[in-house]
Amino acid sequence: MMKIIKFSLALLLLVNVSVAQPKTTDTLMLLKPDRVFDGQQMHSGWWVLVKGRHIEAAGEPGSISAPSSARIIELKGTTLMPGMIEGHSHLFLHPYNETTWNNQLLTESRAERTARAVEHAKATLMAGFTTVRDLGTEGAGYDDAGLKAAINKGVIPGPRMLVATRAIVATGSYGPKSNVAEATVIKGAEEADGIDGITRVVRSQIGYGADVVKIYADYRWGENEVTAPTFTEEELKKAVEVAKSSGRMVAVHSGTEEGMRRSIAAGVTTIEHGDGGTPELFKLMKEKGIALCPTLAATEAILSYAGWKKGVGAEPEAVKQKHKMFTEALRSGVAILMGGDVGVFSHGDNAREMVLMAEYGMKPIDVLRSATSVNATIFKLNNLGYIKSGYLADIIAVEGNPAEDIKAVKQVKLVMKDGVIYTNSVN
């Protein structure tokens, strides 16, 4: 009887593991869409052969040799493209019109926030975003590192994650805040000050699993909550020095001209939001290889929660400034990332940023590049962002041709990550 019980438990464990962790094999799959966007260019009539976790071949049908045993996946009417890369997400947040940022941090337990993050990760993957750069848990500690581990182990479905853990702010600058000086209030990021302080915090966050160091170079802590710089140029330079010595990128939140100037002088990797961008600053960014992540969708979402209805009446000043900033960035030739600050708005609606990028003046083909090869290059994801032989098989299919109508990226028909198909509504 004891042997039977042990065998049953072992069998149950095997079943649970196989369900939780989809395994790839050397099985071949031949994908036949109408066209393929390879991360740079659109190709009509191309096919893609996948073997296990990797792309075996991509090109004209006559150039691909697939055995009769290969699984054929017909994708009529679709465009095949690399799995999209979300450049600025917060999986531990949900839209502020559901619950304000303050109340998410102060009234939602870590267990609830993690449960939500699991659902957000799944929604992101199903929307065709197979990788995210998640820029801070906003009060949920290092739980993004745990979420990343759960995804990597196959416990839950979700995108590949580059995580920033707690993010870094200057003391007194960030929220939530209380009028009661004696109250102990949870903070949305980790406070640090001075050369020694910021060195310690950068190293600590790396030690707890940060792939990217996120710093707030300015915030709404000036008089009357005016946005003003926080860290000095020397503090930012030290943060960059420490982070880059370990191979980490540095993403800087900045919406002021001075905050951006200090960040550029410090040699950060990317500037998030960039509302204070000027032609001179974008010129410097281009020269130093610093990319811009404009987060257009977050600005529009926040204003809509305040009562603005797009297309009705005059545009708010913040939207006008975003248009101006984005136009100057396009003219400068600075690298522009695709990242919407999703979490401010709904996870799974990540492509909302791509639609706005086109609406604000970027060519659809360049929007596609931003969401694939450009993000992959800036984030040093050397085996992602392209449909090429040897690259990881993170591949999606969308209805129609997104190079002609960018809204097609919202019509996701197939999602493959690591050679595993998570959804296929075509076959």
ROZA-466991 format. One line per field, with one value per residue (C-alpha): residue in three letters; x, y, z. Coordinates in Angstrom, 1 decimal, always signed. Example, Ala and Ser with C-alpha at 12.3 -4.5 7.8 and 13.67 -1.06 7.14 Angstrom:
<zakols>
r: ALA	SER
x: +12.3	+13.7
y: -4.5	-1.1
z: +7.8	+7.1
</zakols>
This chain:
<zakols>
r: MET	MET	LYS	ILE	ILE	LYS	PHE	SER	LEU	ALA	LEU	LEU	LEU	LEU	VAL	ASN	VAL	SER	VAL	ALA	GLN	PRO	LYS	THR	THR	ASP	THR	LEU	MET	LEU	LEU	LYS	PRO	ASP	ARG	VAL	PHE	ASP	GLY	GLN	GLN	MET	HIS	SER	GLY	TRP	TRP	VAL	LEU	VAL	LYS	GLY	ARG	HIS	ILE	GLU	ALA	ALA	GLY	GLU	PRO	GLY	SER	ILE	SER	ALA	PRO	SER	SER	ALA	ARG	ILE	ILE	GLU	LEU	LYS	GLY	THR	THR	LEU	MET	PRO	GLY	MET	ILE	GLU	GLY	HIS	SER	HIS	LEU	PHE	LEU	HIS	PRO	TYR	ASN	GLU	THR	THR	TRP	ASN	ASN	GLN	LEU	LEU	THR	GLU	SER	ARG	ALA	GLU	ARG	THR	ALA	ARG	ALA	VAL	GLU	HIS	ALA	LYS	ALA	THR	LEU	MET	ALA	GLY	PHE	THR	THR	VAL	ARG	ASP	LEU	GLY	THR	GLU	GLY	ALA	GLY	TYR	ASP	ASP	ALA	GLY	LEU	LYS	ALA	ALA	ILE	ASN	LYS	GLY	VAL	ILE	PRO	GLY	PRO	ARG	MET	LEU	VAL	ALA	THR	ARG	ALA	ILE	VAL	ALA	THR	GLY	SER	TYR	GLY	PRO	LYS	SER	ASN	VAL	ALA	GLU	ALA	THR	VAL	ILE	LYS	GLY	ALA	GLU	GLU	ALA	ASP	GLY	ILE	ASP	GLY	ILE	THR	ARG	VAL	VAL	ARG	SER	GLN	ILE	GLY	TYR	GLY	ALA	ASP	VAL	VAL	LYS	ILE	TYR	ALA	ASP	TYR	ARG	TRP	GLY	GLU	ASN	GLU	VAL	THR	ALA	PRO	THR	PHE	THR	GLU	GLU	GLU	LEU	LYS	LYS	ALA	VAL	GLU	VAL	ALA	LYS	SER	SER	GLY	ARG	MET	VAL	ALA	VAL	HIS	SER	GLY	THR	GLU	GLU	GLY	MET	ARG	ARG	SER	ILE	ALA	ALA	GLY	VAL	THR	THR	ILE	GLU	HIS	GLY	ASP	GLY	GLY	THR	PRO	GLU	LEU	PHE	LYS	LEU	MET	LYS	GLU	LYS	GLY	ILE	ALA	LEU	CYS	PRO	THR	LEU	ALA	ALA	THR	GLU	ALA	ILE	LEU	SER	TYR	ALA	GLY	TRP	LYS	LYS	GLY	VAL	GLY	ALA	GLU	PRO	GLU	ALA	VAL	LYS	GLN	LYS	HIS	LYS	MET	PHE	THR	GLU	ALA	LEU	ARG	SER	GLY	VAL	ALA	ILE	LEU	MET	GLY	GLY	ASP	VAL	GLY	VAL	PHE	SER	HIS	GLY	ASP	ASN	ALA	ARG	GLU	MET	VAL	LEU	MET	ALA	GLU	TYR	GLY	MET	LYS	PRO	ILE	ASP	VAL	LEU	ARG	SER	ALA	THR	SER	VAL	ASN	ALA	THR	ILE	PHE	LYS	LEU	ASN	ASN	LEU	GLY	TYR	ILE	LYS	SER	GLY	TYR	LEU	ALA	ASP	ILE	ILE	ALA	VAL	GLU	GLY	ASN	PRO	ALA	GLU	ASP	ILE	LYS	ALA	VAL	LYS	GLN	VAL	LYS	LEU	VAL	MET	LYS	ASP	GLY	VAL	ILE	TYR	THR	ASN	SER	VAL	ASN
x: +0.0	+2.9	+4.5	+1.1	+0.8	+4.4	+3.8	+0.6	+2.3	+5.1	+2.7	+0.7	+3.9	+4.9	+1.5	+1.6	+5.2	+4.3	+1.3	+3.1	+6.2	+5.6	+8.5	+10.0	+11.5	+13.2	+9.9	+9.8	+7.0	+6.6	+4.8	+3.1	+1.8	+1.2	+4.2	+7.0	+8.3	+11.8	+12.5	+13.7	+11.9	+8.6	+8.8	+5.9	+5.5	+8.2	+7.9	+9.5	+10.8	+11.1	+13.0	+12.6	+13.3	+14.9	+14.3	+15.8	+15.2	+13.3	+12.9	+11.4	+9.6	+12.2	+15.0	+13.5	+13.9	+11.4	+10.9	+7.5	+7.2	+7.2	+4.0	+2.4	+0.7	-1.2	-1.5	-3.5	-4.1	-1.5	+1.9	+4.4	+6.8	+9.1	+7.4	+7.0	+9.1	+7.4	+10.0	+8.3	+5.8	+4.7	+3.1	+2.4	+0.1	-3.3	-5.2	-5.5	-9.2	-9.8	-7.7	-5.4	-1.7	-1.6	-4.4	-2.9	+0.2	-1.6	-4.7	-3.8	-1.9	+1.3	-0.6	-3.3	-0.8	+1.1	-2.1	-2.9	+0.6	+0.2	-2.9	-1.2	+1.8	-0.6	-2.5	+0.8	+1.9	-1.4	-1.2	+1.9	+4.5	+6.9	+9.4	+8.9	+11.3	+9.4	+10.6	+9.7	+7.3	+6.0	+6.0	+6.0	+9.6	+11.5	+8.4	+9.1	+12.2	+10.0	+7.4	+10.2	+11.5	+8.0	+7.6	+11.1	+10.3	+7.0	+4.9	+2.8	+2.6	+4.1	+6.7	+10.5	+11.2	+13.9	+13.2	+14.2	+12.9	+12.3	+13.7	+15.6	+14.4	+15.9	+14.8	+11.7	+10.8	+8.5	+5.2	+3.0	+3.3	+1.6	+0.9	+1.6	+5.4	+5.4	+3.6	+5.5	+4.3	+5.3	+7.3	+6.9	+10.7	+13.9	+15.4	+19.1	+21.2	+24.8	+27.6	+27.9	+24.1	+23.4	+26.3	+24.9	+21.3	+22.3	+24.4	+21.7	+19.0	+21.4	+22.0	+18.3	+17.9	+17.7	+18.5	+18.1	+18.7	+15.7	+16.4	+14.1	+16.1	+13.2	+9.8	+6.9	+8.6	+9.2	+7.1	+3.4	+4.4	+6.2	+8.4	+12.1	+15.4	+16.2	+19.7	+22.8	+24.8	+27.5	+25.0	+23.7	+27.2	+28.0	+24.8	+25.7	+29.3	+28.2	+25.4	+27.4	+30.3	+28.0	+26.7	+23.3	+21.6	+20.3	+16.8	+16.1	+12.6	+12.9	+10.3	+12.3	+15.0	+17.5	+16.8	+17.4	+20.6	+22.0	+21.0	+22.7	+25.9	+25.8	+25.7	+22.5	+21.1	+17.5	+15.4	+11.8	+9.1	+11.4	+8.7	+11.5	+13.3	+14.7	+16.5	+19.8	+19.2	+18.1	+21.2	+23.3	+21.4	+22.0	+25.7	+26.0	+23.7	+21.0	+17.5	+14.2	+11.1	+8.3	+5.4	+2.7	-0.1	+0.4	+0.0	-3.2	-4.6	-4.0	-5.6	-8.6	-9.1	-9.2	-12.1	-10.4	-12.2	-9.9	-11.1	-13.5	-12.4	-8.8	-5.9	-4.5	-1.1	+0.5	-0.6	+0.5	+3.9	+4.1	+3.4	+6.1	+8.6	+8.0	+8.2	+11.6	+12.8	+11.9	+13.7	+16.8	+17.2	+17.6	+16.7	+13.1	+11.9	+8.4	+7.2	+3.9	+4.2	+1.6	+0.0	-1.2	-3.5	-4.6	-2.1	-2.8	-3.5	+0.3	-0.1	-2.0	+1.5	+2.3	-0.9	-0.1	+3.5	+2.1	-0.6	+2.1	+4.1	+6.3	+6.1	+4.4	+7.4	+9.5	+7.0	+7.4	+11.1	+10.9	+8.8	+11.2	+14.7	+15.3	+14.2	+16.2	+19.4	+19.1	+18.3	+21.1	+18.7	+21.1	+18.9	+15.5	+13.8	+14.4	+13.1	+16.5	+18.1	+19.5	+17.3	+14.9	+11.5	+9.5	+7.1	+3.6	+1.2	-1.2	-4.2	-3.4	-0.4	+0.8	+3.2	+0.1	-2.2	-0.5	-3.7	-3.2	-0.8	-3.8	-5.3	-3.0	-3.7	-0.7	+1.7	+4.8	+7.5	+10.5	+9.0	+5.9	+2.5	+0.4	-2.5	-3.4	-6.7	-6.0	-5.7
y: +0.0	+2.4	+1.8	+2.6	+5.8	+6.9	+6.1	+8.1	+11.1	+10.9	+10.7	+13.7	+15.7	+14.9	+15.9	+19.2	+20.1	+19.3	+21.5	+24.4	+24.3	+23.8	+22.1	+22.8	+20.0	+19.8	+19.6	+21.7	+24.3	+26.0	+29.3	+30.5	+34.1	+36.6	+38.7	+38.9	+42.0	+40.9	+43.7	+46.1	+45.5	+44.0	+41.0	+39.6	+35.9	+34.9	+31.7	+31.1	+27.7	+27.2	+24.4	+24.1	+27.4	+29.0	+30.3	+27.9	+29.8	+32.8	+33.8	+33.0	+29.6	+28.2	+29.0	+27.0	+23.2	+21.7	+18.0	+16.4	+15.9	+19.6	+21.0	+23.5	+26.5	+28.5	+32.2	+33.6	+37.4	+38.0	+39.6	+37.6	+39.7	+39.5	+39.4	+43.0	+44.5	+46.8	+49.4	+50.9	+48.9	+48.6	+45.2	+45.9	+48.9	+49.1	+52.0	+55.1	+55.5	+52.2	+53.0	+56.0	+55.5	+56.5	+54.1	+51.2	+51.6	+52.3	+50.1	+47.1	+44.3	+42.9	+39.6	+41.4	+43.4	+40.2	+38.5	+41.4	+41.4	+37.7	+38.6	+41.7	+39.5	+37.1	+39.9	+41.5	+38.2	+37.6	+41.1	+40.0	+41.6	+38.7	+41.0	+43.9	+46.3	+46.8	+50.0	+49.7	+47.9	+51.2	+50.0	+46.3	+45.8	+43.2	+41.3	+41.9	+39.7	+37.0	+37.4	+37.1	+33.9	+32.4	+33.2	+31.8	+28.6	+28.2	+28.5	+31.2	+32.5	+35.9	+37.9	+37.9	+40.5	+43.1	+44.3	+47.5	+46.3	+49.3	+52.2	+55.1	+58.5	+61.4	+61.6	+63.7	+63.8	+60.9	+59.6	+58.7	+61.5	+62.3	+65.6	+63.7	+63.9	+61.1	+58.6	+55.8	+55.7	+53.2	+54.7	+54.1	+53.8	+53.5	+56.7	+57.5	+60.6	+61.6	+59.6	+56.9	+56.6	+56.2	+53.8	+51.6	+51.6	+50.9	+47.9	+46.7	+46.7	+44.9	+42.3	+41.8	+41.1	+44.4	+44.1	+47.8	+50.7	+53.2	+56.7	+59.7	+62.7	+65.1	+64.9	+67.0	+68.3	+71.9	+74.7	+74.1	+70.7	+72.0	+69.4	+70.1	+68.2	+65.9	+64.4	+66.4	+65.7	+64.1	+61.8	+60.7	+60.1	+57.9	+55.9	+55.4	+54.5	+51.8	+50.4	+50.2	+48.6	+45.6	+45.7	+47.3	+50.0	+53.1	+54.4	+57.9	+59.4	+63.0	+65.6	+68.8	+70.4	+70.6	+67.0	+65.8	+67.9	+66.3	+62.8	+63.3	+64.6	+61.5	+59.2	+57.3	+54.7	+55.9	+58.9	+58.2	+60.7	+63.5	+66.3	+68.9	+67.8	+70.5	+70.3	+70.9	+68.1	+65.6	+66.5	+65.6	+62.4	+61.3	+62.1	+60.1	+57.2	+57.9	+56.8	+58.4	+56.6	+59.2	+57.5	+59.3	+57.0	+57.6	+61.4	+61.0	+58.4	+60.5	+63.6	+61.5	+60.4	+64.1	+64.6	+65.3	+63.8	+63.4	+65.1	+67.3	+70.9	+72.1	+69.8	+70.2	+71.9	+68.6	+67.0	+69.9	+69.7	+66.0	+66.7	+69.3	+67.2	+64.1	+66.2	+67.6	+64.1	+62.8	+65.6	+65.1	+61.4	+60.3	+56.7	+56.4	+53.5	+52.0	+52.2	+53.5	+53.5	+50.8	+50.3	+53.9	+52.4	+48.8	+45.9	+44.2	+47.5	+48.2	+48.8	+52.0	+53.7	+52.5	+53.9	+57.3	+57.2	+57.0	+59.6	+62.0	+61.7	+58.6	+56.3	+53.0	+51.0	+53.0	+52.3	+48.6	+48.9	+50.7	+47.9	+45.2	+45.7	+49.2	+48.2	+44.9	+46.8	+49.4	+46.8	+44.5	+41.6	+40.2	+37.2	+39.0	+41.7	+40.1	+37.3	+35.7	+32.3	+31.5	+34.1	+32.9	+32.0	+34.9	+35.4	+36.9	+37.2	+40.1	+40.6	+42.7	+44.8	+47.1	+49.0	+50.3	+50.6	+50.5	+49.6	+46.1	+45.4	+45.3	+42.3	+39.6	+36.2	+34.1	+34.4	+32.2	+32.6	+30.4	+28.2	+27.6	+28.7	+30.4	+31.4	+30.8	+32.0	+31.5	+27.7
z: +0.0	+0.9	-2.6	-4.2	-2.3	-3.1	-6.8	-6.8	-5.2	-7.7	-10.6	-9.3	-8.9	-12.4	-13.8	-11.9	-13.1	-16.7	-16.6	-14.9	-17.1	-20.8	-22.3	-25.8	-27.9	-31.2	-32.9	-36.0	-36.8	-40.1	-39.9	-43.1	-42.8	-45.6	-44.6	-42.1	-40.3	-39.3	-36.9	-39.6	-42.8	-44.1	-46.4	-48.4	-48.7	-46.2	-44.1	-40.7	-39.5	-35.7	-34.0	-30.3	-28.6	-31.6	-35.1	-37.6	-40.7	-42.2	-45.8	-49.2	-49.2	-51.6	-49.2	-46.3	-46.1	-43.8	-43.3	-43.8	-40.0	-39.4	-38.0	-40.5	-39.1	-41.7	-40.8	-43.7	-43.6	-40.9	-40.4	-38.4	-36.3	-33.3	-29.9	-28.9	-26.1	-23.6	-22.5	-19.5	-17.4	-13.8	-13.4	-9.7	-10.6	-12.1	-13.7	-11.4	-12.3	-10.5	-7.5	-7.0	-6.8	-3.1	-2.2	-4.1	-2.0	+1.3	+1.2	-1.0	+0.6	-1.0	-1.5	-3.4	-5.5	-6.4	-7.4	-9.6	-11.0	-12.0	-14.0	-15.5	-16.6	-18.4	-20.1	-21.3	-22.8	-24.5	-26.1	-27.9	-25.5	-24.8	-22.9	-20.5	-18.7	-15.5	-13.8	-10.2	-7.9	-6.4	-2.8	-3.4	-2.5	-4.5	-5.5	-9.2	-8.9	-7.5	-10.2	-12.8	-11.2	-11.2	-14.9	-15.7	-13.8	-15.7	-12.6	-14.3	-17.9	-18.5	-20.5	-20.0	-17.4	-16.8	-13.3	-11.4	-7.9	-5.6	-7.7	-6.1	-5.0	-3.0	+0.6	+1.0	-2.7	-3.3	-1.9	-0.3	+2.1	+5.4	+7.2	+10.5	+10.8	+13.4	+11.0	+9.3	+5.8	+3.1	+0.3	-3.4	-3.9	-1.8	-0.5	-0.9	-0.4	-1.1	-2.8	-0.1	+0.2	-3.4	-3.8	-1.1	-2.4	-6.0	-4.9	-2.6	-5.3	-7.7	-4.9	-4.6	-8.3	-10.2	-13.9	-14.4	-11.9	-12.0	-10.6	-10.2	-11.3	-10.6	-9.0	-7.8	-4.6	-5.5	-3.9	-4.6	-5.9	-8.9	-10.5	-9.7	-9.8	-6.9	-7.2	-8.0	-11.1	-8.9	-7.3	-10.7	-12.0	-9.0	-9.5	-13.2	-12.4	-9.8	-12.0	-15.2	-13.5	-13.0	-16.5	-15.5	-17.5	-15.8	-16.5	-15.3	-14.7	-15.8	-16.9	-16.5	-18.6	-15.8	-14.6	-18.2	-18.5	-15.3	-16.4	-19.8	-18.2	-15.9	-18.9	-18.2	-20.6	-21.1	-20.1	-19.2	-20.1	-21.3	-21.1	-20.7	-23.8	-26.1	-29.5	-27.7	-25.1	-27.8	-29.8	-26.7	-26.1	-29.6	-29.4	-26.1	-27.2	-24.7	-25.7	-25.0	-23.7	-24.2	-22.4	-24.4	-23.3	-19.6	-20.0	-22.0	-19.6	-16.5	-18.1	-19.2	-15.6	-14.7	-17.1	-20.5	-23.5	-26.4	-29.5	-27.6	-26.9	-26.6	-25.8	-22.3	-22.0	-21.0	-24.2	-26.3	-24.6	-25.4	-29.0	-29.1	-27.3	-29.5	-32.7	-31.6	-30.6	-34.1	-35.8	-33.7	-34.7	-31.0	-30.4	-29.3	-27.3	-27.2	-23.6	-22.4	-18.5	-18.6	-15.2	-15.3	-17.9	-18.4	-18.9	-22.1	-23.8	-24.2	-27.9	-27.0	-26.9	-30.4	-31.8	-30.2	-31.5	-35.0	-34.3	-33.0	-36.2	-36.2	-39.3	-38.5	-39.7	-37.2	-34.4	-35.2	-35.0	-31.7	-30.2	-31.4	-32.6	-31.1	-27.6	-27.9	-28.9	-26.2	-23.5	-24.8	-25.5	-28.1	-29.1	-29.3	-31.4	-34.8	-36.9	-37.7	-37.7	-34.3	-32.4	-29.7	-31.0	-29.5	-32.3	-32.7	-35.6	-36.0	-38.3	-41.4	-42.1	-39.2	-41.5	-43.2	-40.2	-36.8	-35.1	-36.5	-33.6	-31.3	-33.3	-32.0	-33.4	-32.3	-29.4	-29.2	-26.5	-26.3	-29.0	-26.9	-28.4	-25.8	-28.1	-31.7	-32.9	-36.6	-36.7
</zakols>
